[in-house]
Amino acid sequence: MNAGDGQPDSELCSARHSLRPVHFYCRAPQARSVQLAGDFNHWNPLAMQRRDDGWWFIQVMLIHGHHQYRFLVDGKPVLDPRAAGVGRNQSNEEVSIIAVG
C-alpha cells in the first residue's frame, strides 16, 4: 500500500497513471502558425514545429484515456481528420478525440 493515498503500489504503477509520448501532426503547408490546444493543457495553445514537408508536429505527454483537442491554424480552430473521433467540449464546440492506451 502507498501510505500517501491508500492505493496499492501496483495501482500507482499501472498504465492508467503513466505518461506516454503522443505525437500530433497537422498538415498546413500555407500556415504561418499552428498550435495544439486540448483538455490536457486546459485549452492553452502550444506552438507546433513546422517541418519542411508542410506538416506541423508536437509531442505531448498524456495519461491513459480519451482526450479532446483541436488545432489552431493561423488562429482558426481545425479538427484533426486523423482523429479517433469527434466530440464536443464544454462550450459545445466540435473537437477531435484521441485515445491513449
C-alpha positions in Angstrom: 0.0 0.0 0.0 1.0 3.5 -0.7 0.8 5.5 2.6 0.0 8.7 0.7 -3.3 7.8 -0.8 -4.2 4.3 0.3 -3.9 2.8 -3.1 -1.8 -0.4 -3.7 1.7 0.4 -5.1 0.8 -1.8 -8.2 -2.2 0.5 -8.9 0.1 3.6 -8.9 2.4 2.0 -11.4 -0.4 0.9 -13.8 -0.8 2.1 -17.3 -3.6 4.4 -16.2 -1.1 6.5 -14.2 1.8 6.5 -16.6 2.5 9.3 -19.1 3.1 8.3 -22.7 4.5 10.4 -25.5 1.8 11.2 -28.1 2.7 12.7 -31.5 0.3 15.2 -33.1 0.7 16.1 -36.8 -1.2 18.8 -38.7 -0.9 19.3 -42.5 -1.0 23.0 -43.1 1.7 24.0 -45.7 0.5 27.6 -46.1 0.1 28.3 -42.4 2.2 30.8 -40.6 1.5 29.2 -37.2 -0.2 26.0 -35.9 -1.0 25.4 -32.3 -2.4 22.5 -30.3 -5.0 23.0 -27.6 -6.8 20.4 -25.6 -8.3 19.3 -22.3 -4.8 18.0 -21.3 -3.4 21.6 -21.3 -6.5 23.4 -20.2 -7.1 24.6 -23.8 -3.9 26.8 -23.6 -2.4 26.6 -27.1 1.0 25.0 -27.5 3.1 26.1 -30.5 3.8 23.3 -33.0 7.0 23.0 -35.0 6.9 23.4 -38.8 8.6 20.7 -40.9 9.9 21.2 -44.4 7.2 19.0 -45.9 4.3 21.2 -44.8 3.4 19.2 -41.7 3.4 20.7 -38.2 4.5 18.5 -35.3 4.4 18.4 -31.5 4.9 15.7 -28.9 2.9 15.8 -25.7 3.0 13.5 -22.7 -0.5 12.2 -21.9 -2.0 9.7 -19.5 -4.2 6.8 -20.4 -7.7 7.7 -21.5 -9.6 9.8 -24.0 -8.6 13.4 -24.6 -10.2 16.3 -26.5 -8.1 18.6 -28.7 -8.0 20.7 -31.8 -5.5 22.6 -33.9 -5.4 26.3 -34.3 -4.2 27.1 -37.8 -3.4 30.8 -38.0 -5.7 31.2 -35.0 -8.7 29.3 -36.5 -9.9 26.0 -35.0 -9.4 23.0 -37.2 -10.4 19.4 -36.5 -7.9 16.6 -37.0 -9.0 14.4 -39.9 -6.9 11.5 -38.5 -8.5 11.7 -35.0 -10.2 8.7 -33.4 -13.5 10.6 -33.4 -15.2 13.9 -32.9 -16.9 15.2 -29.8 -18.0 18.4 -28.2 -16.2 20.4 -25.5 -17.8 22.2 -22.6 -18.6 25.2 -24.9 -20.4 22.8 -27.3 -17.7 23.3 -29.9 -16.6 20.4 -32.1 -13.3 18.9 -31.0 -11.1 15.9 -32.1 -10.8 12.9 -29.8 -7.7 10.8 -29.2 -7.5 7.6 -27.2 -4.3 6.9 -25.3 -3.8 3.3 -24.3 
